Amino acid sequence: MPEKPPFPAALAEPPDGLPFPAHDIATLETADGYRLRAAFFPLPKGQNARGTILLLQGRAEFIEKYREVIGELLGRGFAVATFDWRGQGGSERLLRNRKAGHVEDFEDFQLDLDAMIAEMITRGLPQPWAMLAHSTGGAIALHHIARGPSPFRRAVLTSPLIGIAGPGGGVAGQVLSRLLSALGLATWRIPFGTDVPRTQGPFEGNPFTRDRARYTIMGQWLEAHPGLGIGDPTIGWVAAAFHALDRFAQPGFGRLGRTPVLMLLAGADKVVSTAAAEQLALDMRNASALVLPGARHEILMETGDTRALFWAAFDAFVPGEEI
């Protein structure tokens, strides 16, 4: 296990100089002993909150990346809680190579989520609670909901990881990752993988967003604060992801869940499978899906027109309490 860095880690200085809203940084400890960086954004003193949104990021992301979204949620009257998953952002890494994205089992992420829920309860964050989860965070949120009763009244998922897009999500990728993991190579980087975060590539042809300005900001965060970023996943992460995705195909997945789910899907997603998410929404009794035409994977980092569609759907689906 790598040496533990000092905690808590403050939010990094914004590269564009625009400040974060007022917030509190905390360290969470999971049941298996990992430390996570969490941030809590209350409404201004004297303003009653409509509720609390728990923001769950995707793989290789970090709290700072969602500064704009956090501000928009606060502007809607919601307090915001968020944290970095184990192995990324300002949370504790699992390997000595801090740039390798690794997890042994996706169920470990449920321990991260459990630690955050416990902290939210301790802090007495304003009710009702809802989730806003992206990509890998969406898969983790769905597994949480499938357990049964949840403290979250609604869950909005953007581009949830239900299936992997392209050839990498096929049978060959599944068999190879599981075989190599079984042979003891779980902590090795995927073949041809790199330590460089994918969002630091050129804008042209990127699979994440059509918005050049937001893509530029993503890269600037990592250029200014490289310690926040991670590169490609390990073989073990990929194998664990396939095991997690298998659960979605099990008969009756999600029948114990009571939390209504809205999946907002990217019409031009080349990272995760939009078709797989649409099918799961049909199979689950409490889920629905809406495809945003032309959108790439990172809906919350997309163009203004796509984001306007997202926020219209969010506002209609997440009730909150009247201020």
N, C-alpha and C positions, 0 to 999 in steps of 0.2 A: 504494500500500500504506500502511495506517495506521502511525503512529508506534508503535514497539515499547515496550510497558510494561516496567517492571523485573521481572526474574525471579530466583529462583523466587518465586511468589506463595504465601504460607502459606495454610493453610485458614482460612476466615473464622470469626470468633467466633460460636458457636452462639447464636441468639436466646433459647433457653430456658435457657442456662447449663450444659447437660449437656455434659461434655467429650468429645472424640474419644479413641478408644484411641491408645496410643503409635504414632507413625508417623514416616516420613521423607518429606520433599517433595523432588522432583527436577525438573530441567528436561530435557526430551528435545528433540533437534533432528531434524527429519525430513529425508529425502534432498533435498527441495526447499526447505529452509531455514526452515521454520516451527517455532516453539517451543511446546512443549506442557507443561502442568503435570501432573505425575504424583505419586501418593502410594503408599507401601508400608507395609502394616500387618503386622508380624511377630507371631508368637505370643509370649507372655511368656517371658522367659529361663528356660531349663531345661525348657520344654515342647516336645516334638517335634511338628512339624506333620504332618498327614495329607496335605498337598499344598498347592498354591497355586491360588486362584481369581482369574482375571482378570475384573474387573467392567467391562463395556462399557455405557455409558449410552446413552440415546436422544437425539434432537434436542432442543436447548435445555436440556439438563440439565447438572449440575455435580456434582463429587465430594461436596460437603457434603450433598446431597440424600439420599445413600445411607448416612448415618451409622448408621441402625438396621440396615440389611442387613449392613453391614460388621461390626458387633458380633455379629450372629447367625452370620455365617460364621466369625468368630474363635472363637465359642463352640462351633462344631462341630469345631474343631481345624484349620481351614484358615488359612494366611496369605493375605492379600488384596493384590492389586495393581490399581490403577485409574488413569485419567487422563481429562482433558477433551479431547474432539475439537477439532481446529482450528476456530476461529470461535465458540467458546462457553466458558462457565465461566471458568476462570483461564488458558486458553490464548490464543495469539495470534489476533487477529481478522484477517479477510481484507479488510474494507472500512473506510472512515473512519467510517461509521455503525456503531458497535460493537453496536448493538441489532439489526442486520439479520442474520438467519441465512443464510449464503451458503456455497456450495461450487461449484467449476467442474465437477468430475467426481467421482462417488462413488469412483472408483479412487484419488483423492487420500487418502481415508480409509485405504486399505490402507498408504499410506506412514506414517500415524500409527501403525497397528497394528504395522507392521514395526519402527518405532523403539522401541515398547514391548517387543516380543518380544526385541529385541537387548539392551535394558536388563535384562530379566528373566534372560536368559542370563548377562550380565555379573555380575549380583548373585548368581547361583547359587541362585535361589529354589527352595524345596523342591518336589520332584517327588512325585507326578504333578501335571500342570497341567490345569485345566479352565476353560472359559469360562462366565460367566453374563452374558447380553447382553439388553438391552431394546430393542424397537421398531427404530429406525434402527440401533442397535448390533447387533441380530439380523441385519439384512440384510447389514451389513458382515462379521459373523462367518461367515455362509453363503458369501459370496463368497471369503473367506479359505479356508474348508474346501474349496470347489470347486476351488481351485488344485491340490490334491493333498495329499501328506503334510504333517501339521501337528504342532507340538509339544504340542497339546492332546488329552488322552485322551477328554474328553467336552465337549459344548456344550449348555447349557440356555438356551433362548431364551424370553423372555416377550413375548407380543404382537409377534412379529417383523413388520417392515415388508415384506410380500410383495406386498401390494396396498393401495391407499388406499380407505377406506370412503366410501360416499356418492357423490353426483354428481361431486365433485372428482376422483375416480379414474377417471372415464369417458374416452371418446375425446375429447370436447370439451376437457377439461382438458389432456390430453396434447398435442393439436394446438396449442392456444393457447400453452402454455408453451414448446413447441419453436419455434413461429413467432416469438414475441416475443424469445426468446433469439437466434434467428438474425438478428433485426433490430437487435441490439445493446442490448437492454434487459435483459440477464441480471442486472444488479446492481440493478434496480429491485425494489421491494417488490411482492409479489403484490397484485392489485386489492383494495382495501378492507382491506389489511393494516395492522397497528399495531405500534408498538414495545413495547407492553405484553405481557409474558409471559402466555400463556393460563392458567397456573395461578394468576394473580392475580385471576381473575374470581370471581363469587359461587359459593358451594358448590352452591346449588340448580341442578340441571340441568347440572352440569359433567360432561364425558365421561371423566374420569380415574379417580375413585374414589368409593365410597360411604362412605368413612371420613372423617367430618368432622374429627377431630383430626389425622389425617395430612395432610389437605388444608390445614388451617390452618397447620401447620408449613411446608409448601411455600411458602405465601404469606409467612410471617414471614421465611424465609431471604432472599427477594427484597426485602422491605421494608427489612430491616436492611442488606442488601448488594446494592443494585441492579446493581452492576457484574458480578455473576455471571450475570444474566439476559439473554436475547435475546428478541425478539419474533417476528413471523411470518417465514417464509422469503422469500427473493427468488425471482423468476421463474426465475433460473438454477438455484437449489437444486431447485425443483420439476422442471424439465426434466431435471436430472441424476438425480433420483430415478426418474423414469419410464424413463430409459435403463437404470438399474440394475435396475429391476423387469422390464424386457424380458428380461434374461438368465435370470430364473427360468423363463420360458416356453420357453426353448430346449431342444430334445430332448437328453436325456442330461445336463441340468444336475446337477452334483454327483457324477457317476459316478467322477471321479478321487479324490473325498474318501474318507477312511477314518475320520474322526472321527464316532462316533455322536452323533446330535442328538435332543434332546427339546424339542419346542415345547409350551409351556404357553400356551393361548390363552384370551382373555377372551370369555365367552359373550355379553356385551352391549357389545362394542367398537364405538364409533362413530368411531374414529380410523383404524385399519387394518382390513383385510379378514380376518376369521377364516376365511372360506370359502377364500380364496386360500392361506392358510397350510396349511389341512387338505389341500388338493389337492397342494401341493408336498411335504408330508410323505408322501403316497401315492406320488408320482412318484420321490422319492429312495429309494435302496435302504437307506440307513443312518439314516433319520429316522422319528420317530413323533410323534404329536400328541395332546394331551389338552386338552379344553375344560373350563374352570372355570365352572360355571353362574352366571349373574348378574354375573360380574365385569366391571368396566369396564377401560379400557385399561391402567392402571398397576397391574398385579397385585401388585407388590412394595409398593405403597402402599395396598393394599386393606384390607378389614375382616379381623378376626382369623380368621374361619372360612375365608375364601378363602386367606389367607396360610398357614394350617395345611395346606390341601390342597397349596399350592405346595411347602412345605417337606417334606411327606411324599414328594412326587414327586421332589424334588431329592435327598433322602437315599437314596432307593432307586436313583437313577440314577447319582449321582456316587460312585465307589468310594472314592477316597483310599487311604491306607495306614493300617493300624492303628497307633494311638498306643502 
